[in-house]
Amino acid sequence: MSELSEPLENYLKEIYELEETKGHAKVVDLIDAFSISPGTISKALDRLESLGFIDRKSRRIKLTEDGKRLAIRLIRSHRLSERLLTDIVGLDWIRAHELAHRLEHIWPEDVLDRIDEVVGHPKTCPHGHPIPGREDRVEGVPLSEAKPGEYTVLMIVKEKEWILRMADSLGLLPGRNIVVLDNLNGEVKVQVNNKENKVPRSLAEQVIVRGAQ
């Protein structure tokens, strides 16, 4: 299998994550995710297709088996790196995410296995995204669509700094139990640890929750 540059590996990883969260990936999704020109992404996709990592027979981009295998390894490396940095090193989940983008490309497989062991074989990364092969696809609804009632936060969809910072400030952390008090056009009033807050729609759309069991 040909070695890829970090940018090309990042495209494969993003395609995998889009398939994981949306069920498919489109060119416009990649342009938005990486803030690049259509020409740049077109050349990258041509390269990935020529190497047999993606299939573009339809308007949707699909990973081939080789592409999926490499993407899964990168995703596993990224999410275990985040766990190492938050659980062991003690970094916040924003800096851990930023550093994991670099670390995901360098760990040998045996070191990844050791990291996995050290952090206790977690099911998800700190933001709630499943570790490949260990946790099924996250099943829940965006907080913006939640009706009044009790919920558990499952995942923060996009790990952008402003999203993580605001979610952290409001206590919307994976595993946290919350109460939805009101939902008016996607702006949600919630109670977290006996404190009431309004969650703007822009954030509520990025927080996946599940009704309390």
Secondary structure in CASP SS format (residue, H / E / C, confidence):
PFRMAT SS
TARGET T0000
AUTHOR 0000-0000-0000
METHOD secondary structure of the structure
MODEL  1
M C 1.00
S C 1.00
E C 1.00
L C 1.00
S C 1.00
E H 1.00
P H 1.00
L H 1.00
E H 1.00
N H 1.00
Y H 1.00
L H 1.00
K H 1.00
E H 1.00
I H 1.00
Y H 1.00
E H 1.00
L H 1.00
E H 1.00
E H 1.00
T H 1.00
K H 1.00
G C 1.00
H C 1.00
A E 1.00
K C 1.00
V H 1.00
V H 1.00
D H 1.00
L H 1.00
I H 1.00
D H 1.00
A H 1.00
F H 1.00
S C 1.00
I C 1.00
S C 1.00
P H 1.00
G H 1.00
T H 1.00
I H 1.00
S H 1.00
K H 1.00
A H 1.00
L H 1.00
D H 1.00
R H 1.00
L H 1.00
E H 1.00
S H 1.00
L C 1.00
G C 1.00
F C 1.00
I E 1.00
D E 1.00
R C 1.00
K C 1.00
S C 1.00
R C 1.00
R C 1.00
I E 1.00
K E 1.00
L E 1.00
T C 1.00
E H 1.00
D H 1.00
G H 1.00
K H 1.00
R H 1.00
L H 1.00
A H 1.00
I H 1.00
R H 1.00
L H 1.00
I H 1.00
R H 1.00
S H 1.00
H H 1.00
R H 1.00
L H 1.00
S H 1.00
E H 1.00
R H 1.00
L H 1.00
L H 1.00
T H 1.00
D H 1.00
I H 1.00
V C 1.00
G C 1.00
L C 1.00
D C 1.00
W H 1.00
I H 1.00
R H 1.00
A H 1.00
H H 1.00
E H 1.00
L H 1.00
A H 1.00
H H 1.00
R H 1.00
L H 1.00
E C 1.00
H C 1.00
I C 1.00
W C 1.00
P C 1.00
E H 1.00
D H 1.00
V H 1.00
L H 1.00
D H 1.00
R H 1.00
I H 1.00
D H 1.00
E H 1.00
V H 1.00
V C 1.00
G C 1.00
H C 1.00
P C 1.00
K C 1.00
T E 1.00
C C 1.00
P C 1.00
H C 1.00
G C 1.00
H C 1.00
P E 1.00
I C 1.00
P C 1.00
G C 1.00
R C 1.00
E C 1.00
D C 1.00
R C 1.00
V C 1.00
E C 1.00
G C 1.00
V E 1.00
P E 1.00
L H 1.00
S H 1.00
E H 1.00
A C 1.00
K C 1.00
P C 1.00
G E 1.00
E E 1.00
Y E 1.00
T E 1.00
V E 1.00
L E 1.00
M E 1.00
I E 1.00
V C 1.00
K C 1.00
E C 1.00
K C 1.00
E H 1.00
W H 1.00
I H 1.00
L H 1.00
R H 1.00
M H 1.00
A H 1.00
D H 1.00
S H 1.00
L H 1.00
G C 1.00
L C 1.00
L C 1.00
P C 1.00
G C 1.00
R C 1.00
N E 1.00
I E 1.00
V E 1.00
V E 1.00
L E 1.00
D E 1.00
N E 1.00
L E 1.00
N C 1.00
G C 1.00
E E 1.00
V E 1.00
K E 1.00
V E 1.00
Q E 1.00
V E 1.00
N C 1.00
N C 1.00
K E 1.00
E E 1.00
N E 1.00
K E 1.00
V E 1.00
P C 1.00
R H 1.00
S H 1.00
L H 1.00
A H 1.00
E C 1.00
Q C 1.00
V E 1.00
I E 1.00
V E 1.00
R E 1.00
G E 1.00
A C 1.00
Q C 1.00
END
